[in-house]
């Protein structure tokens, strides 16, 4: 990177009231996560989840970066975490507890397989609308299409297969934080309140029981939340609750609805830095959960953006 550009970015990232970022990842392999760390490590100090509350309230020599990984895929145990451990970088891994228990793929893994099938136009439309449905309806639709097209996820792919509870225990023993990401990965704003609360409560309880320590964090699937559900999650004993509002953390940011900047495996180093820079003003990026920039109004009014329907 050009030295002048690097200095300009360092100045930009240090300026203003923002104190740091939480990064949302998924299935980065060893090479991808090494590249991400090399890029972000030029400008940010990587912190442990236990340091988050204190670091959000005060500025350090460099802004902080907390790495998180959603869905609990096998690749995280096989490649991601070992690479992080080698580099001395902490992280949070969020588990979808039913998948970890049963060893089955998540619903969107089957969806991805079906997208390669010779679907009718009507079926394609139904697939495109899955995130607007409750989990019961999602499961019924996908099961019917899987039977019709003899489709099944490739469970030999570590980006599809979930890690096991033994894998999660090893990660915990190595100092990584294990969080909850619901039982079945529904879009919680499409569930009844009773069902959404059960998904939150039971997943947090299962992580606490299986890991042997209090579950410290919960992440909303798809980033879709309401203030009520975020508050409920915190009431279940976690100290932080993650969304996908794509902004930086500030001293006034609430721990029960933390923003995260999603970094995808296809990103180049330059695209990663551009996205992090674009997230700093707090109104440029669209929320990947389909609610656009409604989170901007939500921060000003005290209401979350996901009171609006999720169109993602």
N, C-alpha and C positions, 0 to 999 in steps of 0.2 A: 504494500500500500504506500502511496505517495506520502512522504513525511508531513508535508503541509496539510494534506487532507486529514491525516490521522490526528494532528494537533487541533484542527478545527473541530473534528468530531469529539475529541476529548473535552474541549472547552464547552461545546454544546451540551454534552451529557452531564457536565459538572455544574452548569449554570442553572439558576432558578431554584424554586422551592422543592422540586422533586428529589426524592432520596434514593430511588432505585426501581428495579423491574422484577417481576415474576414472569418467567418464561414457561410457556406450555409446549411440551413435546409429546411425541407418541412412540414411534418405532425406530428411532435413530439407531443405526448400527454403530460398531466401534469407530469406523472411519468418519461417519457423519457427525458423531458426538465429539470426536477429537477436533474436527474442523470447527464446530460450533464453539467449543471451549477456547480454542486458539483465537477466534475472532472476538468473542465477547470478553475474553480475559485481558485484552489490550486496554479495555476501558472500564471494566467492572470488577468488583470484588465478590467472589462467589461465597455465599453464606449458607449456613445450616438453617433449617426451618425453625429451630429453637431460638435463633438470633433475630428472627424476622420482626417481631413486635418492637424490639429496641431499635433496630436499624431503621425502621420506617419513621421513627420519631426524630431522628437526628441525622445530619449529613456527615459522611465520612470523607476521608481523603479522596476516595473514589465512590461513585454510586454502587449500591449492592446489586447482586443478581442472584435470585433463587431459581434453580432449575427444578421443574416438575415434569412428570411423565404420566400420562393418562392411560387407562385401560388394562394395565398389568399384563402385557404380552410377554411371551417367553424370550423374545429378543432382548428385553430389558434385563433379564437375569443372565442370559448367555453372553451378551456383548456390551450392552450399555453400561450396566453397573460395574463390571470389571474394569472397563476403560475409565470410568469416573474414579474408581478406587485407586487405580494406578496414577491418575493425575491429581489425586487428593481433593476432588471436588464433591461436595455433598449434594444431595438431591432428595426429592419426594417422589415416591411411586404410588399411584392411586390404583386400587384394585377393584374390579367388578367381581364381587364376592361369589356369585353363583357360578361364574365361569371358572374361577380359581378352584372352587369346590368340585365341580363336575368335569372339568377339563374340556368343556365344549366351547365352540367358537361363539362370538357375539353375533347379534342379529345383523349388523351391518357387514360382517364378513360374508354371510350368505347373500345379502343384497349385492355385494360386489361381484360375486360369482354369477348371479342371475343377470347382471347387466351385460354379461358376455353371451347370454343365451338369445335365441331368435325370438324375442318377445314381440307380442302384438303391440300396436300403438296404444291400445287401452291399458295393457299391462305395464308399458313404459310409464304411462301417466300415473298409474297407481304406485309404482316404485318411486317416482319423483315426489310423491306426497307422503311418504312413510313418516317423516318427522312431524307431520301434523296429526298423527294418529296415536292412540293409546297403545301400550305395549301388547295388550291382548289382541288388538286388531292387527298390529304389525306382525305378530307371531303367526296368526291365522293366515294372513295373506302370503307371507314368505313360505310357510309350510306347504300351502297349496301349489305355489309356483315351483318349489323345489321338487315336489312329487311329480308334477307335470313334465319338467325338463330334466329330471334325474340329476339335480344339481346338489353339490355339497362342497363346503370349504375344504381347502387343502390343509389338513391338520399337521402335516410335516413342515409347514412353513412357520418359522418362529415369530413372524409378524402377524400370524393368524392365531396360532395356539396360545392359550393363556399360560402364565407361569403357575406353579403349584404353591400350596401353602408352605411346603418345605423351602422352595425358592425364596418366598417372601421372608421366611424366618432367617435365612442366611443373609439376605439384604439388611434386615434389621440388626443382626449381630455385627454386621460390618459398619454400622452407624448411619445407614440410610433411614429416612422417615417413611413409614408405610401409612398411607391414607386410604380413605374409603371413597368409592366412586359409584355408589348404589349397588344393588344386587344384580340387576339385569340390564342396566344402561338404557333406561327409558328417557324420553324427553319429559322431564318431570312436570313441566307446565301443561302437558297434555293428559296428565293423569288426574284422578280425583285427589283431593287433598289427603284423604285417608291412605290411598295407595302411595302417593308421593312421600308422605311421612314414613310409611312402613319401609319403603326403599331406602330412605335416608337412615332411619333408626336402626334397621336390621343390619345394614352393611357396616355401619360404625361399630355396632356391638360385635359383629363377627370378626372384624379386624382386631378389635381390642382383645377378644377371647383367644384368637388363634396366634396372635403375635405375643400375647402375654403382657401387654402394657397398654395404657390408654391410647386410643386412636387420636392423633393430634390434629388431623385435618380432613376435610371433606371437599370434593370437587364436583360441581354440577356437570353431568353429561350434556354435551352440546353447548355448555355455558348458559343454558336456559334456566332462569330462576325468577322468583319473586322475593320481595323483602320478607314476606311471611315464611317462606320455605328456608331462606337463608338464616333467619333468626331461629327457626326450629332446629336446623342443623347445629347451630352453635349451642343451643340448649341441650343437645344430645351429648355434649361434653368435649367437642373439638375446640381447639383454640383458633383455627382459621378455616375460612370457607372461600373456595376459589370459583370465580366466574370466568368469562372470556372477554370482559370489557377491555378493549385494547388500549390501555393507558398506563402511564407510570404511577408508581405509588408516591404518595405525599404524606406528610405528618398527620394530616386529618383523615387519611383513608381508613375506613373501618375494616377490622379483621374479619367481620362476618360477611363481607362481600368484596373480596380482593380482586383487583384486575389482573389479567394475564395476557401476555403477548404471545400468540401462537407462532412457533417457528416450525416449518414443515421440512420433511426430508429432502424435498426437491430444491430447497433454497441454496443459492450460491452465497458465499461470504458477503458479497456486496449487497444482495437482496436482504440478508439478515440485518445488516447495519442500517439500510434504508428504512426497513420496517420499524426497527427500534427507534430511529430518529423521528419517524412520522408519528409514532405513538406518544411522543413527549408533549405536544401541545394539548392533547386530551380531547380532540374533536375531529381529527383528520381521518382516522381509519374507521371502517365499518366493522361492526361486531360480526364475527363469523357465524354466530347462531341465527342470523337472519333478521335481526332487529335493527340493522343499519346503525345510525348514529343516535338512536334514542337514549343510549346510556348518558349522553351529554346532558339532556334534560333531566334524566333521572338523578344525576349527581347534584344538580342545582335545586331540585324540588324535594329530594329525600325519598323519591320513589324509584324502584328499579325499572329498567327498560323493559323487562320481560312481562310487565303487565300487558304489553301489547302482544298479540298473537305471534307465535314463532312461525315464520314462513320458510325457514331453512329446510 
